[in-house]
Amino acid sequence: MDVTTLYSIGELSRRTGLSVRTIRFYSDSGVVAPTTRSPAGYRLYDLDALLRLELLCTLRELGMNLATIQRVLDRELSVTEVAAAHADAIDVQIRVLQLRQSVLRAVARRGANPEETKLMHRLTQLSGEERRRLIDDFVEGTFGSVDADPAAVSMVRAATPDLPEDPSSEQVTAWVELAELVGDEDFRARMRRTARCQAAGRRLGIENGAGEELMEFTRQKVAEAMESDIDPLSDRAAPLIDDLVHRFAEVFGRTPDTEFRDWMAQQFEEAHDPRVDQYWQLVWIVNGWKVVPNLIPVYPWLTQALRHARAA
């Protein structure tokens, strides 16, 4: 064999950038065996060994383990096969890291304590099948009775929340809130009460009694307050609520007192319970649906303002 085609460990080190110790390890492992030895017993490597070593470096930088690389070098596996499998594995790792990133950002945003952090991590670690089962249990537990309204059940199932594989921190937070909400028995009772009206699109009794003109005026004024970011529990909301209470009291022939305010709140709450509307808002966020401001119901704001005025 022509010695000019052979390389010492030191020469391989200079060509590949690997340390002599690392090359010796690969050599002892049989991954890149020496081609021959010098008269003094030093290891020598030919061009094929150099190419094997360079490929080994490339595959190691891509994250492949030594056992897999050995099979590639021995031609038991093709580089194409290994690359495809490794790319799939990296995709999984990326999704896991993205999910962890989203959880951490959600924790930072919420200022969550250790217990909340663990809960968020546990809930987001559920598989897609486990998340669907969680929602299925909610639907069955809420509408499982024989007299359940099919339209209400269909409406809820059609909007099943589905956390994407690479959720944003906002979606993670929404999913955790949603998971906690659907397990609440009080919320399930509220959902049973309101979903039937929402699914049927029926008008409320107070809407029929007030008439279209007053109802349109109410929706317009409350929508304007919401667009102006007026808190329903603030003093800024009080003049609007006082005006609406007097208008409704005149139409219904009632006294605009605390009892009437309470009656109004109960009437508007029938189809738009605040917690039920919160559920739909969370579903929109988790599913990545665009929230259209004009479609956000105004009654939850009105109900909160009425109850606050009554309490005050």
C-alpha positions as CSV (number, residue, x, y, z in Angstrom):
1,M,0.0,0.0,0.0
2,D,1.3,3.5,-0.9
3,V,2.0,5.3,2.4
4,T,1.1,8.6,0.7
5,T,-2.6,7.6,0.8
6,L,-2.5,6.9,4.5
7,Y,-3.2,9.3,7.4
8,S,-2.1,9.3,11.0
9,I,-4.5,10.1,13.8
10,G,-2.9,13.6,14.0
11,E,-3.6,14.2,10.3
12,L,-7.2,13.0,10.6
13,S,-7.5,15.4,13.6
14,R,-6.3,18.3,11.5
15,R,-8.6,17.5,8.6
16,T,-11.8,16.8,10.6
17,G,-11.3,19.1,13.6
18,L,-11.9,16.2,16.0
19,S,-9.5,15.6,18.9
20,V,-7.0,12.8,18.7
21,R,-8.8,11.3,21.8
22,T,-12.2,11.3,20.0
23,I,-10.8,9.7,16.9
24,R,-9.1,7.0,19.0
25,F,-12.4,6.3,20.7
26,Y,-14.2,5.9,17.4
27,S,-11.3,3.7,16.3
28,D,-11.5,1.5,19.4
29,S,-15.3,1.3,19.0
30,G,-14.8,-0.1,15.5
31,V,-16.8,2.7,13.8
32,V,-13.7,4.0,11.9
33,A,-11.1,1.2,12.2
34,P,-7.5,1.8,11.2
35,T,-6.6,0.6,7.8
36,T,-3.2,-0.6,8.9
37,R,-0.4,0.2,11.3
38,S,3.1,1.7,10.8
39,P,6.2,-0.3,11.6
40,A,6.2,1.4,14.9
41,G,2.7,0.3,15.6
42,Y,0.9,3.6,15.0
43,R,-2.6,3.5,13.5
44,L,-2.9,4.6,9.9
45,Y,-6.1,5.4,7.9
46,D,-6.8,5.5,4.2
47,L,-9.1,7.8,2.3
48,D,-12.2,5.7,2.8
49,A,-11.6,5.9,6.6
50,L,-11.3,9.7,6.3
51,L,-14.6,9.9,4.4
52,R,-16.3,7.6,7.0
53,L,-15.1,9.9,9.7
54,E,-16.3,13.0,8.0
55,L,-19.8,11.4,7.5
56,L,-19.7,10.4,11.1
57,C,-19.1,14.0,12.1
58,T,-22.0,15.2,10.0
59,L,-24.4,12.7,11.4
60,R,-23.4,13.3,15.0
61,E,-23.9,17.1,14.5
62,L,-27.4,16.2,13.3
63,G,-28.0,14.4,16.6
64,M,-27.8,10.8,15.5
65,N,-26.6,8.2,18.0
66,L,-23.4,6.2,17.4
67,A,-25.2,2.8,17.0
68,T,-27.3,4.2,14.2
69,I,-24.3,5.8,12.6
70,Q,-22.5,2.5,12.7
71,R,-25.3,0.9,10.8
72,V,-25.2,3.6,8.2
73,L,-21.5,3.3,7.7
74,D,-21.8,-0.5,7.4
75,R,-24.6,0.1,4.8
76,E,-27.2,-1.7,6.9
77,L,-29.2,1.6,6.7
78,S,-29.2,4.2,4.0
79,V,-28.6,7.8,4.9
80,T,-32.0,8.6,3.3
81,E,-33.8,6.2,5.7
82,V,-32.0,7.5,8.7
83,A,-32.5,11.1,7.8
84,A,-36.2,10.7,7.3
85,A,-36.6,8.9,10.7
86,H,-34.5,11.5,12.4
87,A,-36.4,14.4,10.9
88,D,-39.6,12.9,12.3
89,A,-38.1,12.5,15.7
90,I,-36.9,16.1,15.6
91,D,-40.4,17.3,14.6
92,V,-41.7,15.7,17.8
93,Q,-38.9,17.3,19.9
94,I,-39.7,20.7,18.3
95,R,-43.4,20.4,19.2
96,V,-42.6,19.4,22.8
97,L,-40.2,22.4,23.1
98,Q,-42.8,24.7,21.6
99,L,-45.4,23.5,24.0
100,R,-43.1,24.0,26.9
101,Q,-42.3,27.5,25.7
102,S,-46.0,28.3,25.5
103,V,-46.6,27.0,29.0
104,L,-43.7,29.0,30.4
105,R,-45.0,32.2,28.6
106,A,-48.5,31.5,30.0
107,V,-47.1,31.0,33.5
108,A,-45.1,34.3,33.2
109,R,-48.2,36.1,31.9
110,R,-50.5,34.8,34.6
111,G,-48.0,35.0,37.4
112,A,-49.0,31.4,38.3
113,N,-48.0,29.8,41.5
114,P,-46.3,26.3,41.6
115,E,-49.5,24.4,41.8
116,E,-51.1,26.2,38.9
117,T,-47.9,25.7,36.9
118,K,-48.0,22.0,37.5
119,L,-51.7,21.9,36.5
120,M,-51.0,23.8,33.3
121,H,-48.2,21.5,32.4
122,R,-50.3,18.4,33.1
123,L,-53.3,19.6,31.1
124,T,-51.3,20.6,28.1
125,Q,-49.4,17.2,28.2
126,L,-52.7,15.4,27.5
127,S,-52.8,13.7,24.1
128,G,-55.3,14.8,21.5
129,E,-57.4,11.7,22.3
130,E,-57.4,12.5,26.0
131,R,-58.4,16.1,25.4
132,R,-61.3,15.0,23.2
133,R,-62.3,12.5,25.9
134,L,-62.3,15.4,28.5
135,I,-64.7,17.4,26.3
136,D,-66.8,14.3,25.5
137,D,-67.2,13.7,29.3
138,F,-68.3,17.3,29.7
139,V,-70.9,17.0,26.9
140,E,-72.2,13.6,28.2
141,G,-72.3,14.9,31.8
142,T,-74.1,18.1,30.7
143,F,-76.5,16.8,28.1
144,G,-76.6,13.1,28.7
145,S,-80.2,12.9,29.9
146,V,-82.9,11.5,27.7
147,D,-84.6,14.9,27.3
148,A,-81.5,16.7,26.2
149,D,-82.0,19.1,23.3
150,P,-80.3,17.6,20.2
151,A,-79.8,21.0,18.7
152,A,-77.9,22.2,21.8
153,V,-75.8,19.0,21.9
154,S,-74.9,19.4,18.2
155,M,-74.0,23.1,18.7
156,V,-71.6,22.2,21.5
157,R,-70.0,19.3,19.6
158,A,-69.6,21.3,16.4
159,A,-67.4,23.7,18.3
160,T,-65.2,21.1,20.1
161,P,-62.1,22.9,21.4
162,D,-58.9,21.3,19.8
163,L,-55.6,22.6,21.1
164,P,-53.1,22.7,18.2
165,E,-49.7,21.0,18.3
166,D,-47.9,24.3,18.5
167,P,-50.2,26.4,20.6
168,S,-49.5,30.0,21.5
169,S,-49.3,31.0,25.2
170,E,-52.7,32.5,24.8
171,Q,-54.1,29.2,23.6
172,V,-52.4,27.3,26.4
173,T,-53.9,29.7,29.0
174,A,-57.4,29.4,27.4
175,W,-57.2,25.6,27.3
176,V,-56.3,25.4,31.0
177,E,-59.2,27.7,31.9
178,L,-61.5,25.7,29.6
179,A,-60.4,22.4,31.2
180,E,-61.1,23.7,34.7
181,L,-64.5,25.2,33.6
182,V,-66.0,22.1,32.0
183,G,-65.4,20.1,35.2
184,D,-67.4,22.6,37.3
185,E,-70.9,21.3,38.1
186,D,-72.3,24.8,38.5
187,F,-71.1,25.7,35.0
188,R,-72.6,22.5,33.6
189,A,-76.0,23.5,35.0
190,R,-75.7,27.0,33.5
191,M,-74.7,25.5,30.1
192,R,-77.8,23.2,30.2
193,R,-80.0,26.2,31.0
194,T,-78.7,28.5,28.3
195,A,-77.6,26.2,25.4
196,R,-81.1,25.3,24.5
197,C,-82.1,29.0,23.9
198,Q,-78.9,29.7,22.0
199,A,-79.2,26.7,19.8
200,A,-82.9,27.4,19.0
201,G,-82.2,31.1,18.5
202,R,-85.4,31.9,20.4
203,R,-86.1,35.4,21.6
204,L,-86.3,36.1,25.3
205,G,-89.5,37.1,26.9
206,I,-88.1,40.5,27.8
207,E,-87.1,41.0,24.2
208,N,-90.7,40.3,23.0
209,G,-92.2,42.6,25.7
210,A,-89.8,45.5,25.2
211,G,-90.2,45.6,21.4
212,E,-87.6,45.8,18.6
213,E,-87.0,49.5,18.9
214,L,-86.0,49.5,22.6
215,M,-84.0,46.3,22.1
216,E,-82.1,47.7,19.2
217,F,-81.4,50.9,21.2
218,T,-80.2,48.8,24.1
219,R,-77.9,46.7,22.0
220,Q,-76.4,49.8,20.3
221,K,-75.8,51.6,23.6
222,V,-74.2,48.6,25.4
223,A,-72.1,47.8,22.3
224,E,-70.8,51.4,22.3
225,A,-70.0,51.1,26.0
226,M,-68.1,47.9,25.4
227,E,-66.2,49.4,22.5
228,S,-65.2,52.3,24.8
229,D,-63.9,49.7,27.3
230,I,-66.3,50.9,30.0
231,D,-66.2,48.4,32.8
232,P,-69.8,47.3,33.7
233,L,-68.9,47.5,37.4
234,S,-67.6,51.1,37.1
235,D,-69.3,54.4,37.8
236,R,-69.1,55.3,34.1
237,A,-71.6,52.5,33.4
238,A,-74.2,53.8,36.0
239,P,-75.8,56.6,33.9
240,L,-76.4,54.2,31.0
241,I,-77.9,51.5,33.2
242,D,-80.2,54.0,35.0
243,D,-81.5,55.3,31.6
244,L,-82.1,51.7,30.3
245,V,-83.9,50.7,33.6
246,H,-86.2,53.7,33.3
247,R,-87.0,53.0,29.7
248,F,-87.8,49.3,30.3
249,A,-89.8,50.1,33.4
250,E,-91.9,52.5,31.4
251,V,-92.6,49.9,28.7
252,F,-93.5,47.2,31.2
253,G,-95.4,49.5,33.5
254,R,-93.1,48.8,36.4
255,T,-91.3,50.8,39.0
256,P,-87.6,51.2,38.2
257,D,-86.5,50.0,41.6
258,T,-84.1,47.3,42.8
259,E,-86.6,44.5,42.3
260,F,-87.1,45.5,38.7
261,R,-83.3,45.7,38.1
262,D,-83.0,42.2,39.5
263,W,-85.8,41.0,37.2
264,M,-84.1,42.5,34.2
265,A,-80.8,40.9,35.1
266,Q,-82.5,37.5,35.4
267,Q,-84.3,37.9,32.1
268,F,-81.1,38.8,30.2
269,E,-79.1,36.2,31.9
270,E,-81.4,33.4,30.7
271,A,-79.8,33.1,27.3
272,H,-76.4,34.7,27.9
273,D,-74.9,33.5,31.2
274,P,-71.5,35.2,31.7
275,R,-69.8,31.8,32.4
276,V,-71.3,30.2,29.3
277,D,-70.2,33.1,27.2
278,Q,-66.7,32.8,28.8
279,Y,-66.8,29.1,27.6
280,W,-67.4,30.2,24.0
281,Q,-64.7,32.9,24.1
282,L,-62.2,30.3,25.3
283,V,-63.3,27.9,22.6
284,W,-62.7,30.6,20.0
285,I,-59.2,31.2,21.3
286,V,-58.2,27.5,21.6
287,N,-59.4,26.8,18.1
288,G,-57.6,29.8,16.7
289,W,-60.9,31.3,15.4
290,K,-61.1,35.0,14.7
291,V,-63.1,36.7,17.4
292,V,-65.5,39.1,15.6
293,P,-66.3,42.0,18.1
294,N,-69.7,42.6,16.6
295,L,-70.7,39.0,17.4
296,I,-69.7,39.2,21.0
297,P,-73.1,39.2,23.0
298,V,-73.9,42.4,24.9
299,Y,-76.1,40.8,27.5
300,P,-73.4,39.6,29.8
301,W,-72.1,43.2,30.1
302,L,-75.7,44.4,30.7
303,T,-76.4,41.7,33.3
304,Q,-73.2,42.5,35.2
305,A,-74.0,46.2,35.2
306,L,-77.6,45.6,36.4
307,R,-76.5,43.4,39.2
308,H,-73.8,45.8,40.3
309,A,-76.2,48.7,40.3
310,R,-78.6,46.6,42.4
311,A,-75.8,45.7,44.8
312,A,-74.7,49.3,45.1
